[in-house]
Amino acid sequence: MYKIIEKRMIVPNIHMMRVSAPAIAKKCLPGQFVIVMVDEKGERIPLSISDWNREEGIITIVFMEVGTSTRKLAKLKEGDELFALAGPLGSPSEISKFGTVLCIGGCYGIGTIYPISKALKEEGNKVITLLEARSSFLLYWEDKLRSVSDELLLLTRDGTSGISGHVPTAIKEIVQREKIDRVIVNGCTFLLMVASEATKPFGIKTIVSLNPIMIDGTGMCGVCRVSISGKTKFACVDGPDFDGHEVDWEILLMRRSAYLKEEVESIRYLECEEIF
């Protein structure tokens, strides 16, 4: 069992959880993830690691409450225990001295971009971090990310904080004012796709952390397969990081929606259980 040290909702539907997991905290690197099970019969949930403290043996995960399993996870409190926690899994993000790196995080990706921005800064890069949300009340960890960035930019679609508009517009403004050597994007599939499309005309290497449906997490089941430059890859072992210009986004989006009907039925059943 893995004890929850701290758990709180940091903005609506986005939760932060710190868990005692010494073996994982000792070895994890930026870009890696864990598989979480709330209880013995629970779904295996892949969640990227957002931070860690090797001395205290604690890892931090940031997740969005969207379905049955993440709702059950969100209901846990400080002092509760997770049934299972496996990791670190996946290949770490490539951390080198690229030059000027634009790191983009949206939704739960604001949390997961933090260790990447931090590692790139420590490697000697100029780090520009762009945080994206629908509105200012959905932004979080600004101070934390400002501390590991040369420049922190905020983008809200309703204009309540920072730049007003959408990520492609912001990317165009940034790359036109200075040379960007690499772009790294964490967040929902749509954000990864539009950011990759926006950087493609400029020829900037763009790395995205893919989040397909996943079960095993070690390359055995093949559920997380994605098409990269026409070749089948497994996000759990070949990724989760891939070149965004090589991803077949149509296939990825189609596969992610394959069980939408069952997911809706599951959350409705849970809601009925909660009422009655």
C-alpha positions in Angstrom: 0.0 0.0 0.0 1.1 3.6 -0.7 0.2 6.2 1.8 -1.2 9.6 0.6 0.8 12.3 2.3 -1.2 15.3 0.8 -4.2 15.6 -1.4 -6.1 18.7 -2.5 -8.0 20.1 -5.5 -5.8 22.9 -6.8 -8.2 24.3 -9.4 -11.7 22.9 -10.4 -11.4 19.2 -11.4 -7.6 19.2 -11.2 -6.1 17.4 -8.1 -2.6 17.3 -6.7 -1.6 14.2 -4.7 1.7 13.5 -2.9 2.3 9.8 -2.2 4.9 8.0 -0.3 6.8 5.8 -2.8 10.5 5.7 -2.0 11.5 3.2 -4.7 9.9 5.3 -7.4 11.1 8.7 -6.0 14.6 7.3 -6.0 14.7 6.5 -9.7 12.1 8.6 -11.6 13.1 11.1 -14.2 11.3 13.9 -16.1 8.7 12.6 -18.5 8.1 9.3 -16.8 4.8 8.1 -15.4 3.2 5.7 -12.9 0.3 3.3 -13.0 -2.2 3.8 -10.2 -4.9 1.5 -8.9 -7.3 2.9 -6.3 -8.5 -0.5 -5.1 -8.1 -4.2 -6.0 -10.8 -4.1 -8.7 -9.9 -0.7 -10.0 -8.8 0.4 -13.4 -5.0 0.9 -14.0 -4.6 4.7 -14.4 -1.4 6.0 -16.1 -0.4 9.4 -14.6 2.7 11.4 -15.4 5.0 12.3 -12.4 4.9 16.0 -11.7 7.5 16.3 -9.0 9.4 14.2 -6.5 11.6 14.4 -3.3 14.2 11.7 -3.3 15.2 12.3 0.3 11.6 12.1 1.6 10.7 9.3 -0.8 7.6 11.2 -2.1 6.3 11.6 -5.6 3.7 14.2 -6.8 1.0 13.5 -9.4 -1.4 16.0 -10.9 -4.5 14.6 -12.5 -7.8 15.6 -13.9 -11.1 14.2 -12.6 -12.9 13.1 -15.7 -14.3 9.5 -15.3 -15.1 6.8 -12.8 -11.5 5.9 -11.9 -10.2 9.4 -11.5 -13.3 10.3 -9.5 -12.6 7.5 -7.1 -8.9 8.7 -6.9 -10.1 12.2 -6.2 -12.2 11.0 -3.3 -9.2 9.7 -1.4 -7.9 11.8 1.5 -4.6 12.4 3.3 -3.8 9.3 5.2 -5.6 6.9 2.8 -3.6 4.4 0.8 -3.5 3.4 -2.9 -3.9 -0.3 -3.6 -1.1 -0.2 -6.2 1.5 2.2 -7.6 3.9 0.9 -10.3 6.7 2.9 -11.8 8.6 4.7 -12.9 7.5 3.7 -16.4 8.1 5.0 -19.9 11.2 6.5 -21.4 12.4 9.7 -19.8 12.2 13.0 -21.7 15.4 13.9 -23.6 17.2 16.6 -21.6 20.1 18.2 -23.4 21.4 21.7 -24.1 19.2 22.7 -27.1 19.4 26.4 -26.8 16.0 28.2 -26.3 13.2 25.8 -25.4 9.5 26.6 -25.4 7.7 24.4 -22.8 3.9 24.4 -23.1 1.5 23.0 -20.5 -2.2 23.0 -20.4 -4.7 21.4 -18.0 -3.0 18.6 -16.0 0.0 19.2 -18.3 0.8 22.3 -16.3 1.9 20.0 -13.6 3.7 17.5 -15.7 5.7 20.2 -17.7 7.3 21.4 -14.4 10.0 18.7 -14.0 10.9 19.0 -17.7 11.2 22.8 -17.5 13.3 22.5 -14.4 15.7 19.9 -15.9 16.1 21.9 -19.1 16.9 25.0 -17.1 19.5 23.1 -15.0 21.1 21.8 -18.3 21.7 25.5 -19.3 18.9 26.1 -21.7 16.9 29.3 -21.9 13.5 28.1 -20.9 10.3 29.9 -21.9 7.2 28.3 -20.3 3.7 28.9 -21.6 0.8 27.9 -19.5 -2.6 27.6 -21.2 -6.1 27.5 -19.8 -9.7 28.5 -20.7 -9.7 31.1 -17.9 -7.4 32.4 -15.2 -9.1 30.4 -12.4 -7.9 27.2 -14.1 -4.2 28.3 -13.9 -2.0 26.9 -11.2 1.7 26.5 -10.1 2.7 29.8 -11.7 5.2 30.6 -9.0 6.6 27.1 -9.1 7.1 27.2 -12.8 8.4 30.8 -12.8 11.2 29.7 -10.5 12.5 27.2 -13.2 11.9 29.4 -16.3 13.7 32.4 -17.8 10.3 33.7 -18.8 6.8 32.6 -17.8 3.9 33.4 -20.1 0.2 32.9 -19.4 -2.5 32.3 -22.0 -6.2 32.3 -21.4 -8.8 31.9 -24.1 -11.2 34.4 -22.4 -8.4 36.9 -21.8 -8.7 37.0 -18.0 -5.0 36.6 -17.6 -1.9 37.1 -19.8 -2.2 36.6 -23.6 -5.8 36.4 -24.9 -6.5 33.7 -27.5 -5.3 30.2 -28.4 -2.0 28.4 -28.4 -1.3 28.5 -32.1 -1.4 32.4 -32.1 0.9 32.5 -29.0 3.4 30.1 -30.6 3.5 32.3 -33.8 4.1 35.4 -31.8 6.9 33.8 -29.8 8.8 32.2 -32.7 8.6 35.4 -34.7 10.3 37.4 -31.9 13.1 35.0 -31.2 14.7 31.8 -32.4 13.2 28.7 -30.7 15.3 25.5 -30.9 12.7 23.1 -29.5 9.1 23.0 -28.3 7.9 20.5 -25.7 4.1 20.2 -25.0 2.2 18.4 -22.2 -1.5 18.3 -21.8 -4.6 17.0 -23.6 -4.5 15.4 -27.0 -6.1 18.4 -28.7 -3.5 20.8 -27.3 -0.7 18.5 -28.4 -2.1 18.3 -31.9 -2.7 22.1 -32.5 0.7 23.0 -31.0 2.4 20.5 -33.4 0.4 21.9 -36.3 1.4 25.5 -35.3 5.2 24.7 -35.2 5.4 22.6 -38.3 5.6 25.6 -40.8 8.6 26.9 -38.8 10.4 23.6 -38.8 10.9 23.5 -35.1 11.3 20.1 -33.5 8.2 19.6 -31.3 8.0 16.9 -28.7 4.6 15.8 -27.3 3.8 13.5 -24.4 1.1 11.2 -25.8 -1.8 10.0 -23.6 -3.5 7.1 -25.4 -5.6 4.5 -23.6 -3.2 2.3 -21.6 -3.6 -0.8 -19.5 -0.4 -2.7 -18.9 2.2 0.0 -19.1 5.1 -2.3 -20.0 4.6 -3.0 -23.7 2.8 -6.4 -23.3 -0.8 -5.6 -24.2 -0.5 -3.2 -27.1 -3.5 -1.1 -26.1 -1.5 2.1 -26.2 -0.2 1.7 -29.7 0.2 4.8 -31.8 1.2 5.5 -35.4 4.4 7.4 -35.7 5.6 8.2 -39.3 3.5 5.2 -40.4 5.1 2.8 -37.9 3.4 1.3 -34.9 4.9 2.3 -31.6 3.8 1.7 -28.0 3.4 4.9 -25.9 4.3 3.1 -22.7 7.7 1.9 -23.7 8.7 3.8 -26.9 7.3 7.0 -25.4 5.3 8.7 -24.0 7.4 11.4 -25.8 7.2 11.5 -29.6 7.9 14.0 -32.4 4.5 15.8 -32.8 5.1 16.2 -36.5 5.2 12.4 -37.0 2.1 11.5 -35.0 -1.0 10.3 -36.9 -3.5 12.4 -34.9 -6.6 11.1 -36.6 -5.8 7.5 -35.5 -4.9 8.6 -32.0 -8.1 10.6 -31.5 -10.2 7.8 -32.9 -8.6 5.2 -30.6 -9.0 7.5 -27.6 -12.8 7.7 -28.2 -13.3 4.0 -28.7 -14.8 3.3 -25.3 -16.6 6.7 -24.8 -20.0 5.0 -24.5 -18.8 2.6 -21.9 -17.0 5.4 -20.0 -20.2 7.4 -19.8 -22.2 4.4 -18.6 -19.6 3.7 -16.0 -19.7 7.2 -14.5 -23.5 7.2 -14.5 -23.5 3.9 -12.6 -21.1 5.4 -10.1 -23.3 8.5 -9.7 -26.3 6.3 -9.0 -24.3 4.3 -6.4 -23.3 7.6 -4.7 -27.0 8.8 -4.5 -28.5 5.5 -3.4 
